[in-house]
Amino acid sequence: MTVEEYFSLTEQEKISKCQILCMYEDEDREIFNKVEELFLSKFSHLTSIEKVKCGMAPMLGPYNCIKVFIPKSQKRVSLPKYFEGFPTFKILESQYKTYKILLA
C-alpha cells in the first residue's frame, strides 16, 4: 500500500489496515514515517512530550502504534486514542527507564 492510498482511506479503514502494515517493508515504512511526522507537527507543542516513535509497541507483541514518551513527572497529557489509524500509547518514563504503558 502506498502513502497516498493509505491517507485516502477513512479513519475506520485506516484503523483496520494499520495492523497489517509491516514496518520492515519500504512502502509501509513510508506510512509509519509520515504518520510520525504528522503527529509531531500536530502535538510537538506539548512540552510534556519527550519523544514520539511510530512503530511496534513495546511488550505487546507485533502491534503497530504511536508511542509517546512522557517524563514521569508530567503524566497529564491529552492525546487522541487513534491518530491516522494508529493507536496512541503514552509511555511514562521513570528515572530508571522502566516503562508504564497507558492507553491515550
C-alpha positions in Angstrom: 0.0 0.0 0.0 1.3 3.4 -0.9 1.3 6.5 1.3 -1.3 8.1 -0.9 -3.6 5.0 -0.8 -3.3 4.9 3.0 -4.2 8.5 3.5 -7.1 8.3 1.2 -8.8 5.8 3.5 -11.5 6.7 6.0 -10.4 6.7 9.7 -12.1 3.3 10.3 -10.3 1.8 7.2 -7.0 3.2 8.5 -7.6 1.5 11.9 -8.2 -1.8 10.1 -5.3 -1.5 7.8 -2.8 -0.2 10.4 -2.2 -3.7 12.0 -1.4 -5.3 8.7 1.3 -2.9 7.8 4.9 -4.1 8.2 7.4 -1.5 9.3 10.2 -3.5 7.6 8.7 -3.1 4.1 9.7 0.1 2.3 6.3 1.3 1.2 4.8 0.6 4.6 7.7 2.2 6.4 6.9 5.4 4.5 3.4 5.3 6.0 4.9 4.9 9.5 7.3 7.8 8.9 4.5 10.1 7.5 2.2 9.3 10.5 5.0 10.1 12.9 5.8 13.3 11.1 2.1 14.4 11.1 1.8 13.5 14.8 4.8 15.6 15.6 3.5 18.5 13.6 0.2 18.5 15.5 1.4 17.7 19.0 5.0 18.7 19.3 4.0 22.0 21.0 3.1 20.0 24.1 6.1 20.4 26.4 5.3 17.2 28.3 6.1 15.0 25.2 9.7 13.9 25.3 9.8 11.9 22.1 7.5 10.1 19.6 8.0 6.9 17.7 5.6 5.3 15.3 6.3 1.6 15.2 5.7 -1.6 17.2 4.5 -1.4 20.7 6.9 -2.5 23.5 5.9 -5.6 25.4 2.7 -6.1 23.4 4.0 -8.3 20.6 3.6 -7.3 17.0 1.2 -4.4 17.5 1.6 -1.2 15.4 1.1 2.1 17.3 2.4 5.6 18.1 4.5 5.6 21.2 4.6 8.9 23.1 7.3 9.1 25.7 6.5 11.3 28.7 8.6 12.1 31.7 7.0 10.5 34.8 6.6 13.9 36.4 4.3 15.1 33.6 1.6 12.4 33.4 -1.3 14.6 32.3 -1.3 14.9 28.5 -4.5 14.7 26.5 -4.0 12.7 23.2 -6.4 11.0 20.9 -6.9 7.2 21.2 -6.1 6.9 17.5 -4.2 9.1 15.1 -4.3 8.4 11.4 -5.5 4.9 12.2 -2.6 4.1 14.7 -3.5 3.5 18.4 -1.7 6.0 20.6 0.2 4.8 23.7 1.6 7.1 26.4 4.7 5.6 27.9 5.7 7.2 31.2 9.4 7.1 31.8 10.8 6.7 35.3 14.4 7.8 36.1 15.3 4.1 35.8 13.9 4.0 32.2 11.3 1.4 33.1 8.0 1.9 31.2 4.4 2.1 32.2 2.2 2.0 29.2 -1.1 3.9 29.3 -3.8 4.0 26.6 -4.2 7.5 25.4 
